[in-house]
Amino acid sequence: MRVLDRYIIKEQLKIFFLAGFVLFSVLMLEKVNFLSTLLLTQHAPALMIGKLLVYMSPVFLTLAIPLAILMSTLMSFSRLSAENEVTAMRASGISLYRLLAPVLLISIIAGAITLYLTVNLTHRGNLAFRQTVITILQTNFNLDIKERKFYSDFPDMVIHVNENNDGALKGVFISDQRNRDKPKIIESRRGFLIPHPDSEFVTMKLEGGVIHTMTKSKAYRTIAFDEYDLSFDLSKRLNQPLEKEIPHLSVPELKARIESLRAEGKPANAEIVALHKKYSIPVGCVVLGLLGAPVGIMTHRRGSAGGFGIGVLLIVLNYFFLMMGQGLGAGGKIPPVAAMWAPNAIMALIGIYFIVRVSKDTMPTRPGIWLEEKWNGLRTRLMAGQNSD
């Protein structure tokens, strides 16, 4: 049996690495627009962009690995069945359950790797990604405020300085139209840019100036000041917001935060979803791996192409369940624990049903035939009921 196990494992791994690379690349495309904004508008160095890709890799791998397990199992068993190798094995007395042993082994290993990523690396990658983006924004903000040029990257604000010596400003002029009912013109002899560590906010501390403002009654007013602080949200310069705190928390930090929120009587749905997601995705590797084998055997007449099509459909379905559960659970629409484990439960039930039917040879080899037979049976019973009336 070891020869058989090695044969099935070899078939599955060939497809697994290819499918994993493709799925990882597709998931990476989600960040292409964001990274291109940093590269083109924020003048981020190519090395920084490379670091950001590395930091996001654990997150995308946790999604790509379970889906690659499903695709590799489904397509490998589809090919084995199309070439009658599964039929020959079963004719030799090897049951479907025995054929699932190497699949289970690979799925468990993939699940263990995914668990390591979700528990130990994803939150660190998310935090490093955020800190690197903030560093890029803060550095570029100082460089973009050029002497004797108007700076208008922030909505409803225009900044002009006579001198900028590495964040030490002189001759500052600011038009602040953020409050349309009370626009302001600020003039200051000097100012300083003060970045907030690990935050997307930068404070401009102005000294020795005057504020020109207009009240709702159109009355003109001036206010002299010795010191005046303006806060800038640098994330406003991006085409999408930075992630909030929850993705940056480790398992112990999530548990502590959940307990703290519960003690205060506040909802902790988003934190509970994030915690259980770290475990439900690795378990999904085993569930999807065992689902792929019977579905692959069912599609054997279509060969690998048929298996690929069914695999894509199942991937979309699983991703839909996961994202829907995450949104509903975090929003408190359904219990957060159920939200994160329901996709695995649904896929597990489908997998168990197909495994039992295929192992008993009661499932037609093509899903279309099976659905047609079910429909014909239902229609026959309905017509028989009408005739009896």
Contacts in CASP RR format, 6 or more apart in sequence:
PFRMAT RR
TARGET T0000
AUTHOR 0000-0000-0000
METHOD contacts of the structure
MODEL  1
MRVLDRYIIKEQLKIFFLAGFVLFSVLMLEKVNFLSTLLLTQHAPALMIG
KLLVYMSPVFLTLAIPLAILMSTLMSFSRLSAENEVTAMRASGISLYRLL
APVLLISIIAGAITLYLTVNLTHRGNLAFRQTVITILQTNFNLDIKERKF
YSDFPDMVIHVNENNDGALKGVFISDQRNRDKPKIIESRRGFLIPHPDSE
FVTMKLEGGVIHTMTKSKAYRTIAFDEYDLSFDLSKRLNQPLEKEIPHLS
VPELKARIESLRAEGKPANAEIVALHKKYSIPVGCVVLGLLGAPVGIMTH
RRGSAGGFGIGVLLIVLNYFFLMMGQGLGAGGKIPPVAAMWAPNAIMALI
GIYFIVRVSKDTMPTRPGIWLEEKWNGLRTRLMAGQNSD
1 98 0 8 1.000
4 89 0 8 1.000
4 94 0 8 1.000
4 99 0 8 1.000
4 102 0 8 1.000
5 101 0 8 1.000
5 102 0 8 1.000
5 105 0 8 1.000
6 102 0 8 1.000
8 76 0 8 1.000
8 80 0 8 1.000
8 99 0 8 1.000
8 102 0 8 1.000
8 103 0 8 1.000
9 102 0 8 1.000
9 105 0 8 1.000
9 106 0 8 1.000
11 76 0 8 1.000
11 79 0 8 1.000
11 80 0 8 1.000
12 72 0 8 1.000
12 73 0 8 1.000
12 76 0 8 1.000
12 102 0 8 1.000
12 103 0 8 1.000
12 106 0 8 1.000
13 72 0 8 1.000
13 106 0 8 1.000
14 72 0 8 1.000
14 76 0 8 1.000
15 71 0 8 1.000
15 72 0 8 1.000
15 75 0 8 1.000
15 76 0 8 1.000
16 68 0 8 1.000
16 69 0 8 1.000
16 71 0 8 1.000
16 72 0 8 1.000
16 106 0 8 1.000
16 110 0 8 1.000
17 68 0 8 1.000
19 67 0 8 1.000
19 68 0 8 1.000
19 71 0 8 1.000
19 72 0 8 1.000
19 75 0 8 1.000
20 64 0 8 1.000
20 65 0 8 1.000
20 67 0 8 1.000
20 68 0 8 1.000
20 71 0 8 1.000
23 63 0 8 1.000
23 64 0 8 1.000
23 67 0 8 1.000
23 68 0 8 1.000
23 71 0 8 1.000
23 315 0 8 1.000
24 57 0 8 1.000
24 60 0 8 1.000
24 61 0 8 1.000
24 64 0 8 1.000
27 60 0 8 1.000
27 63 0 8 1.000
27 64 0 8 1.000
28 53 0 8 1.000
28 56 0 8 1.000
28 60 0 8 1.000
31 52 0 8 1.000
31 53 0 8 1.000
31 56 0 8 1.000
33 239 0 8 1.000
33 240 0 8 1.000
34 238 0 8 1.000
34 239 0 8 1.000
34 240 0 8 1.000
35 49 0 8 1.000
35 52 0 8 1.000
35 53 0 8 1.000
37 238 0 8 1.000
37 239 0 8 1.000
38 44 0 8 1.000
38 48 0 8 1.000
38 49 0 8 1.000
38 52 0 8 1.000
38 133 0 8 1.000
38 136 0 8 1.000
38 238 0 8 1.000
39 46 0 8 1.000
39 49 0 8 1.000
41 237 0 8 1.000
42 136 0 8 1.000
42 137 0 8 1.000
42 140 0 8 1.000
42 237 0 8 1.000
43 140 0 8 1.000
43 143 0 8 1.000
44 136 0 8 1.000
44 140 0 8 1.000
48 132 0 8 1.000
48 136 0 8 1.000
51 128 0 8 1.000
51 132 0 8 1.000
52 129 0 8 1.000
52 132 0 8 1.000
52 133 0 8 1.000
55 125 0 8 1.000
55 126 0 8 1.000
55 128 0 8 1.000
55 129 0 8 1.000
55 132 0 8 1.000
56 125 0 8 1.000
56 129 0 8 1.000
58 117 0 8 1.000
58 121 0 8 1.000
58 122 0 8 1.000
58 124 0 8 1.000
58 125 0 8 1.000
59 122 0 8 1.000
59 125 0 8 1.000
59 126 0 8 1.000
61 114 0 8 1.000
61 117 0 8 1.000
62 114 0 8 1.000
62 117 0 8 1.000
62 118 0 8 1.000
62 122 0 8 1.000
62 281 0 8 1.000
63 281 0 8 1.000
63 319 0 8 1.000
65 110 0 8 1.000
65 111 0 8 1.000
65 113 0 8 1.000
65 114 0 8 1.000
65 117 0 8 1.000
65 285 0 8 1.000
66 110 0 8 1.000
66 111 0 8 1.000
66 114 0 8 1.000
66 281 0 8 1.000
66 282 0 8 1.000
66 284 0 8 1.000
66 285 0 8 1.000
66 288 0 8 1.000
66 318 0 8 1.000
67 288 0 8 1.000
67 315 0 8 1.000
67 318 0 8 1.000
67 319 0 8 1.000
68 110 0 8 1.000
69 106 0 8 1.000
69 107 0 8 1.000
69 110 0 8 1.000
69 285 0 8 1.000
69 288 0 8 1.000
69 289 0 8 1.000
70 288 0 8 1.000
70 289 0 8 1.000
70 291 0 8 1.000
70 292 0 8 1.000
70 311 0 8 1.000
70 314 0 8 1.000
70 315 0 8 1.000
70 318 0 8 1.000
71 308 0 8 1.000
71 311 0 8 1.000
71 315 0 8 1.000
73 103 0 8 1.000
73 106 0 8 1.000
73 107 0 8 1.000
73 288 0 8 1.000
73 289 0 8 1.000
73 290 0 8 1.000
73 291 0 8 1.000
73 292 0 8 1.000
73 293 0 8 1.000
73 296 0 8 1.000
74 292 0 8 1.000
74 293 0 8 1.000
74 295 0 8 1.000
74 296 0 8 1.000
74 299 0 8 1.000
74 307 0 8 1.000
74 310 0 8 1.000
74 311 0 8 1.000
74 314 0 8 1.000
75 296 0 8 1.000
75 304 0 8 1.000
75 307 0 8 1.000
75 308 0 8 1.000
75 311 0 8 1.000
77 86 0 8 1.000
77 99 0 8 1.000
77 292 0 8 1.000
77 293 0 8 1.000
77 294 0 8 1.000
77 296 0 8 1.000
77 297 0 8 1.000
78 296 0 8 1.000
78 297 0 8 1.000
78 299 0 8 1.000
78 300 0 8 1.000
78 302 0 8 1.000
78 303 0 8 1.000
78 304 0 8 1.000
78 306 0 8 1.000
78 307 0 8 1.000
79 303 0 8 1.000
79 304 0 8 1.000
80 86 0 8 1.000
80 300 0 8 1.000
81 87 0 8 1.000
81 296 0 8 1.000
81 297 0 8 1.000
81 299 0 8 1.000
81 300 0 8 1.000
81 303 0 8 1.000
81 365 0 8 1.000
82 300 0 8 1.000
82 301 0 8 1.000
82 302 0 8 1.000
82 303 0 8 1.000
82 304 0 8 1.000
86 99 0 8 1.000
86 297 0 8 1.000
86 300 0 8 1.000
89 99 0 8 1.000
90 96 0 8 1.000
95 359 0 8 1.000
96 293 0 8 1.000
96 294 0 8 1.000
96 297 0 8 1.000
96 355 0 8 1.000
96 358 0 8 1.000
96 359 0 8 1.000
97 355 0 8 1.000
97 359 0 8 1.000
99 293 0 8 1.000
100 290 0 8 1.000
100 293 0 8 1.000
100 355 0 8 1.000
103 289 0 8 1.000
103 290 0 8 1.000
103 292 0 8 1.000
103 293 0 8 1.000
104 286 0 8 1.000
104 290 0 8 1.000
106 289 0 8 1.000
107 285 0 8 1.000
107 286 0 8 1.000
107 288 0 8 1.000
107 289 0 8 1.000
107 290 0 8 1.000
108 285 0 8 1.000
108 286 0 8 1.000
110 285 0 8 1.000
111 282 0 8 1.000
111 283 0 8 1.000
111 284 0 8 1.000
111 285 0 8 1.000
111 286 0 8 1.000
112 282 0 8 1.000
114 281 0 8 1.000
114 282 0 8 1.000
114 285 0 8 1.000
115 278 0 8 1.000
115 279 0 8 1.000
115 282 0 8 1.000
118 277 0 8 1.000
118 278 0 8 1.000
118 279 0 8 1.000
118 281 0 8 1.000
118 282 0 8 1.000
119 250 0 8 1.000
119 251 0 8 1.000
119 278 0 8 1.000
122 247 0 8 1.000
122 278 0 8 1.000
123 247 0 8 1.000
123 248 0 8 1.000
123 249 0 8 1.000
123 250 0 8 1.000
123 253 0 8 1.000
126 243 0 8 1.000
126 247 0 8 1.000
126 248 0 8 1.000
127 248 0 8 1.000
129 243 0 8 1.000
130 242 0 8 1.000
130 243 0 8 1.000
130 248 0 8 1.000
131 198 0 8 1.000
133 238 0 8 1.000
133 242 0 8 1.000
134 198 0 8 1.000
134 199 0 8 1.000
134 200 0 8 1.000
134 234 0 8 1.000
134 242 0 8 1.000
137 200 0 8 1.000
137 234 0 8 1.000
137 235 0 8 1.000
137 237 0 8 1.000
137 238 0 8 1.000
138 195 0 8 1.000
138 202 0 8 1.000
138 234 0 8 1.000
141 193 0 8 1.000
141 202 0 8 1.000
141 232 0 8 1.000
141 234 0 8 1.000
142 164 0 8 1.000
142 166 0 8 1.000
142 167 0 8 1.000
142 193 0 8 1.000
144 151 0 8 1.000
144 153 0 8 1.000
145 151 0 8 1.000
145 159 0 8 1.000
145 161 0 8 1.000
145 164 0 8 1.000
145 167 0 8 1.000
145 169 0 8 1.000
145 193 0 8 1.000
146 164 0 8 1.000
147 161 0 8 1.000
147 162 0 8 1.000
147 163 0 8 1.000
147 164 0 8 1.000
148 160 0 8 1.000
148 161 0 8 1.000
148 162 0 8 1.000
149 160 0 8 1.000
150 158 0 8 1.000
150 159 0 8 1.000
150 160 0 8 1.000
151 158 0 8 1.000
151 159 0 8 1.000
151 160 0 8 1.000
152 158 0 8 1.000
152 159 0 8 1.000
153 237 0 8 1.000
154 232 0 8 1.000
154 236 0 8 1.000
154 237 0 8 1.000
155 178 0 8 1.000
155 236 0 8 1.000
156 176 0 8 1.000
156 177 0 8 1.000
156 178 0 8 1.000
157 174 0 8 1.000
157 175 0 8 1.000
157 176 0 8 1.000
157 177 0 8 1.000
157 178 0 8 1.000
158 174 0 8 1.000
158 175 0 8 1.000
159 172 0 8 1.000
159 173 0 8 1.000
159 174 0 8 1.000
160 172 0 8 1.000
160 173 0 8 1.000
160 174 0 8 1.000
161 169 0 8 1.000
161 170 0 8 1.000
161 171 0 8 1.000
161 172 0 8 1.000
161 173 0 8 1.000
162 170 0 8 1.000
162 171 0 8 1.000
162 172 0 8 1.000
163 169 0 8 1.000
163 170 0 8 1.000
163 171 0 8 1.000
167 192 0 8 1.000
167 193 0 8 1.000
168 190 0 8 1.000
168 191 0 8 1.000
168 192 0 8 1.000
169 190 0 8 1.000
169 191 0 8 1.000
169 192 0 8 1.000
169 193 0 8 1.000
169 204 0 8 1.000
170 189 0 8 1.000
170 190 0 8 1.000
170 191 0 8 1.000
171 187 0 8 1.000
171 188 0 8 1.000
171 189 0 8 1.000
171 190 0 8 1.000
172 186 0 8 1.000
172 187 0 8 1.000
172 188 0 8 1.000
172 189 0 8 1.000
172 190 0 8 1.000
172 191 0 8 1.000
172 204 0 8 1.000
172 206 0 8 1.000
173 185 0 8 1.000
173 186 0 8 1.000
173 187 0 8 1.000
174 184 0 8 1.000
174 185 0 8 1.000
174 186 0 8 1.000
174 187 0 8 1.000
174 188 0 8 1.000
174 230 0 8 1.000
175 183 0 8 1.000
175 184 0 8 1.000
175 185 0 8 1.000
176 183 0 8 1.000
176 184 0 8 1.000
176 185 0 8 1.000
176 186 0 8 1.000
176 230 0 8 1.000
177 183 0 8 1.000
181 216 0 8 1.000
182 213 0 8 1.000
182 214 0 8 1.000
182 215 0 8 1.000
182 216 0 8 1.000
183 213 0 8 1.000
183 214 0 8 1.000
184 211 0 8 1.000
184 212 0 8 1.000
184 213 0 8 1.000
185 211 0 8 1.000
185 212 0 8 1.000
185 213 0 8 1.000
186 206 0 8 1.000
186 209 0 8 1.000
186 210 0 8 1.000
186 211 0 8 1.000
186 212 0 8 1.000
186 228 0 8 1.000
186 230 0 8 1.000
187 209 0 8 1.000
187 210 0 8 1.000
187 212 0 8 1.000
188 206 0 8 1.000
188 207 0 8 1.000
188 208 0 8 1.000
188 209 0 8 1.000
188 210 0 8 1.000
188 228 0 8 1.000
189 207 0 8 1.000
189 208 0 8 1.000
189 209 0 8 1.000
190 206 0 8 1.000
190 207 0 8 1.000
190 208 0 8 1.000
191 204 0 8 1.000
191 205 0 8 1.000
191 206 0 8 1.000
191 207 0 8 1.000
192 204 0 8 1.000
192 205 0 8 1.000
192 207 0 8 1.000
193 202 0 8 1.000
193 203 0 8 1.000
193 204 0 8 1.000
194 202 0 8 1.000
194 203 0 8 1.000
194 204 0 8 1.000
194 205 0 8 1.000
195 202 0 8 1.000
196 202 0 8 1.000
196 203 0 8 1.000
200 233 0 8 1.000
200 234 0 8 1.000
200 235 0 8 1.000
200 242 0 8 1.000
201 231 0 8 1.000
201 232 0 8 1.000
201 233 0 8 1.000
201 234 0 8 1.000
202 231 0 8 1.000
202 232 0 8 1.000
202 234 0 8 1.000
203 229 0 8 1.000
203 230 0 8 1.000
203 231 0 8 1.000
203 232 0 8 1.000
204 229 0 8 1.000
204 230 0 8 1.000
204 231 0 8 1.000
204 232 0 8 1.000
205 227 0 8 1.000
205 228 0 8 1.000
205 229 0 8 1.000
206 225 0 8 1.000
206 227 0 8 1.000
206 228 0 8 1.000
206 229 0 8 1.000
206 230 0 8 1.000
207 226 0 8 1.000
207 227 0 8 1.000
207 228 0 8 1.000
208 224 0 8 1.000
208 225 0 8 1.000
208 226 0 8 1.000
208 227 0 8 1.000
209 224 0 8 1.000
209 225 0 8 1.000
209 228 0 8 1.000
210 222 0 8 1.000
210 223 0 8 1.000
210 224 0 8 1.000
210 225 0 8 1.000
211 222 0 8 1.000
211 223 0 8 1.000
211 224 0 8 1.000
211 225 0 8 1.000
211 228 0 8 1.000
212 220 0 8 1.000
212 221 0 8 1.000
212 222 0 8 1.000
213 220 0 8 1.000
213 221 0 8 1.000
213 222 0 8 1.000
213 223 0 8 1.000
214 220 0 8 1.000
214 221 0 8 1.000
215 221 0 8 1.000
235 241 0 8 1.000
235 242 0 8 1.000
246 254 0 8 1.000
246 270 0 8 1.000
246 271 0 8 1.000
246 274 0 8 1.000
247 274 0 8 1.000
249 257 0 8 1.000
249 271 0 8 1.000
249 274 0 8 1.000
251 275 0 8 1.000
251 278 0 8 1.000
254 271 0 8 1.000
254 274 0 8 1.000
254 275 0 8 1.000
255 275 0 8 1.000
257 268 0 8 1.000
257 271 0 8 1.000
258 268 0 8 1.000
258 271 0 8 1.000
258 272 0 8 1.000
258 275 0 8 1.000
261 267 0 8 1.000
261 268 0 8 1.000
261 271 0 8 1.000
262 268 0 8 1.000
267 332 0 8 1.000
269 329 0 8 1.000
269 330 0 8 1.000
269 331 0 8 1.000
269 332 0 8 1.000
269 336 0 8 1.000
270 330 0 8 1.000
270 331 0 8 1.000
270 336 0 8 1.000
272 336 0 8 1.000
272 337 0 8 1.000
273 325 0 8 1.000
273 326 0 8 1.000
273 327 0 8 1.000
273 329 0 8 1.000
273 330 0 8 1.000
273 336 0 8 1.000
273 339 0 8 1.000
273 340 0 8 1.000
276 336 0 8 1.000
276 337 0 8 1.000
276 340 0 8 1.000
276 341 0 8 1.000
277 326 0 8 1.000
277 340 0 8 1.000
280 340 0 8 1.000
280 341 0 8 1.000
280 343 0 8 1.000
280 344 0 8 1.000
281 322 0 8 1.000
283 344 0 8 1.000
284 343 0 8 1.000
284 344 0 8 1.000
284 347 0 8 1.000
287 344 0 8 1.000
287 347 0 8 1.000
287 348 0 8 1.000
287 351 0 8 1.000
288 314 0 8 1.000
288 318 0 8 1.000
288 347 0 8 1.000
290 348 0 8 1.000
290 351 0 8 1.000
290 355 0 8 1.000
291 314 0 8 1.000
291 347 0 8 1.000
291 348 0 8 1.000
291 350 0 8 1.000
291 351 0 8 1.000
291 354 0 8 1.000
292 311 0 8 1.000
292 314 0 8 1.000
292 351 0 8 1.000
293 355 0 8 1.000
294 351 0 8 1.000
294 354 0 8 1.000
294 355 0 8 1.000
294 357 0 8 1.000
294 358 0 8 1.000
294 359 0 8 1.000
294 363 0 8 1.000
295 307 0 8 1.000
295 310 0 8 1.000
295 311 0 8 1.000
295 314 0 8 1.000
295 351 0 8 1.000
295 354 0 8 1.000
295 367 0 8 1.000
296 307 0 8 1.000
296 310 0 8 1.000
297 358 0 8 1.000
297 365 0 8 1.000
298 354 0 8 1.000
298 358 0 8 1.000
298 363 0 8 1.000
298 364 0 8 1.000
298 365 0 8 1.000
298 366 0 8 1.000
298 367 0 8 1.000
298 370 0 8 1.000
299 306 0 8 1.000
299 307 0 8 1.000
299 310 0 8 1.000
299 365 0 8 1.000
299 366 0 8 1.000
299 367 0 8 1.000
300 365 0 8 1.000
301 365 0 8 1.000
301 366 0 8 1.000
302 366 0 8 1.000
310 367 0 8 1.000
318 343 0 8 1.000
318 347 0 8 1.000
321 342 0 8 1.000
321 343 0 8 1.000
321 346 0 8 1.000
321 347 0 8 1.000
322 343 0 8 1.000
325 334 0 8 1.000
325 339 0 8 1.000
325 340 0 8 1.000
325 342 0 8 1.000
325 343 0 8 1.000
326 339 0 8 1.000
326 340 0 8 1.000
327 333 0 8 1.000
327 339 0 8 1.000
328 334 0 8 1.000
328 339 0 8 1.000
329 335 0 8 1.000
329 336 0 8 1.000
329 339 0 8 1.000
329 340 0 8 1.000
330 336 0 8 1.000
330 339 0 8 1.000
354 363 0 8 1.000
357 363 0 8 1.000
363 370 0 8 1.000
364 370 0 8 1.000
364 373 0 8 1.000
END
